[in-house]
């Protein structure tokens, strides 16, 4: 294979990004620990992104409402990209810049978390969502690409994936989603975990705790 081969080009970019990404990824342990405490106590996570990042937002929500590996109690995570009726109604009535911010104001509560995903960090609707979340007393976390990054600048914390290639950034976002969910599961209080194979009565008892 030559350097111009798509496999060499793409995987080379991913390999070059992995080592500096590893230093960034230490942030995920703290995020996972906070989410484990907050979500197991009845709190909520909101997630948003555009395009491929919308798919990653839905992926993250699915891992938490469903499971990553072993069975456990479901955790409240809402992808703000998934309700097509809400997205199109808000875009039609208020403009596309408000599609996430209005949902944040509807669903977010103090102490909740908004995670926004973007390769460029320039999406106006995500920046507006971050401002709405901060006004609501929420924590705002971003998964983004390299500097300069306006979205990272308006969020409380940002995980910056060190690549100028949007495809590589999105792939590292997927890694980040899985790692953060792994930390969530590890930090869940013992009584909130549901061992694999537990029956419905066991689940019902845990949900009542």
C-alpha positions in Angstrom: 0.0 0.0 0.0 1.1 3.6 -0.7 0.7 6.7 1.4 -2.1 7.8 -0.9 -4.1 4.6 -0.3 -7.3 5.3 1.6 -6.6 2.7 4.2 -3.0 4.0 4.9 -4.2 7.6 4.9 -7.1 7.1 7.2 -5.5 4.7 9.6 -2.4 6.7 9.7 -4.4 9.8 10.8 -6.1 7.7 13.5 -2.8 6.3 14.8 -1.3 9.8 14.9 -4.2 11.1 16.9 -4.4 8.2 19.4 -1.4 9.1 21.6 -2.4 12.7 22.2 -6.0 11.6 22.6 -5.0 9.3 25.4 -3.9 12.4 27.5 -7.3 14.0 26.8 -9.3 10.9 27.7 -8.4 11.1 31.4 -11.3 13.5 31.6 -13.7 10.7 30.9 -13.2 9.0 34.3 -14.4 12.1 36.1 -17.3 12.6 33.8 -18.3 8.9 34.2 -18.1 9.1 38.0 -20.3 12.2 38.1 -22.9 10.7 35.8 -23.0 7.5 37.8 -23.9 9.4 40.9 -26.2 11.9 39.3 -28.1 9.5 37.0 -28.5 6.7 39.6 -30.0 9.4 41.9 -32.7 10.3 39.3 -30.8 13.0 37.4 -30.8 13.3 33.6 -28.3 13.6 30.8 -29.2 15.5 27.6 -27.1 14.9 24.4 -27.0 16.7 21.1 -25.0 16.8 17.8 -25.5 17.4 14.1 -25.1 14.9 11.3 -22.7 12.1 12.3 -22.5 13.6 15.7 -26.3 13.2 16.0 -25.8 9.5 15.5 -23.2 9.5 18.3 -25.5 11.4 20.6 -28.2 8.7 20.0 -25.6 6.0 20.5 -24.6 7.5 23.9 -28.2 7.7 25.1 -28.9 4.2 23.9 -25.9 2.8 25.9 -27.2 4.4 29.1 -30.9 3.7 28.8 -30.0 0.2 27.6 -26.6 -1.2 28.7 -23.0 -1.3 27.7 -22.0 -4.7 28.9 -23.8 -6.2 31.9 -27.4 -5.6 32.9 -28.1 -2.8 35.2 -30.9 -0.3 36.0 -31.7 2.0 33.1 -30.3 5.5 33.3 -32.0 8.7 32.1 -30.4 10.0 28.9 -32.2 11.9 26.1 -30.8 12.5 22.7 -32.2 15.8 21.6 -31.8 14.8 17.9 -34.2 11.8 18.0 -37.7 13.4 18.3 -38.3 14.4 14.6 -41.6 16.1 15.5 -40.0 18.3 18.1 -37.0 19.1 16.0 -39.0 20.1 12.9 -41.6 22.0 14.9 -39.0 24.0 16.7 -37.0 24.6 13.6 -40.1 25.7 11.7 -41.4 28.0 14.5 -38.2 29.4 16.0 -35.4 28.6 13.5 -32.8 25.8 13.4 -30.5 27.5 15.8 -33.1 26.8 18.6 -33.7 23.1 17.9 -31.6 22.0 20.9 -31.8 25.0 23.2 -35.6 24.9 23.5 -35.4 21.2 24.4 -32.7 21.9 26.9 -35.0 24.6 28.6 -37.8 22.1 28.6 -36.0 19.0 30.0 -32.9 20.3 31.8 -32.8 20.8 35.6 -30.0 22.2 37.9 -27.3 19.6 38.2 -28.2 17.8 35.0 -25.6 17.4 32.3 -25.7 18.5 28.6 -23.1 16.8 26.4 -22.7 18.4 22.9 -20.7 16.6 20.1 -19.2 18.5 17.2 -16.1 18.1 15.0 -15.9 21.7 14.1 -17.3 23.3 17.2 -18.9 26.0 15.1 -22.6 24.8 15.1 -24.8 27.7 16.3 -27.5 25.4 17.5 -25.1 23.6 19.8 -23.6 26.8 21.1 -27.1 28.1 21.8 -27.9 24.8 23.6 -24.8 25.2 25.8 -25.9 28.7 26.8 -29.4 27.5 27.6 -28.0 24.7 29.8 -25.7 27.0 31.7 -28.7 29.4 32.3 -30.6 26.4 33.7 -27.8 25.5 36.2 -26.7 22.4 34.2 -23.2 21.2 33.6 -22.0 21.6 30.0 -19.5 19.2 28.5 -18.3 19.1 24.9 -16.7 16.4 22.7 -15.0 18.4 19.9 -12.1 18.5 17.5 -9.0 20.7 17.5 -8.6 24.4 18.3 -10.0 27.0 17.6 -13.3 25.7 18.9 -16.1 28.2 19.9 -18.3 25.4 21.3 -15.5 24.2 23.7 -15.0 27.8 24.8 -18.6 28.2 26.0 -18.8 24.8 27.8 -17.6 24.0 31.3 -15.2 21.3 30.1 -14.2 19.9 26.7 -12.6 16.7 25.5 -10.6 17.8 22.4 -9.9 15.1 19.9 -6.5 16.0 18.3 -7.1 15.7 14.6 -8.0 18.0 11.7 -9.8 15.1 10.0 -13.5 15.1 10.9 -13.8 11.4 10.3 -11.0 10.7 12.8 -12.6 13.1 15.3 -15.9 11.3 15.0 -14.2 7.9 15.5 -12.5 9.2 18.7 -15.9 10.5 19.9 -17.2 6.9 19.6 -14.3 5.7 21.6 -15.0 8.4 24.2 -18.7 7.4 24.4 -17.8 3.8 25.1 -15.1 4.7 27.6 -17.3 7.1 29.5 -20.1 4.5 29.7 -17.5 2.0 31.0 -16.7 4.5 33.8 -20.3 5.1 34.5 -20.9 1.4 35.1 -17.8 1.1 37.3 -18.9 4.0 39.5 -22.5 3.0 39.9 -23.5 2.4 43.6 -23.6 -1.3 44.2 -27.4 -1.4 44.8 -28.0 0.3 41.5 -26.3 -2.4 39.5 -28.3 -5.3 38.0 -26.4 -8.5 37.6 -26.7 -10.2 34.2 -29.6 -12.6 34.2 -31.6 -11.0 37.0 -35.3 -11.5 36.6 -38.1 -8.9 36.4 -38.8 -9.0 40.2 -35.2 -8.2 40.9 -35.3 -5.3 38.5 -38.5 -4.0 40.0 -37.0 -4.1 43.5 -33.9 -2.2 42.3 -36.0 0.5 40.6 -37.9 1.1 43.8 -34.7 1.7 45.8 
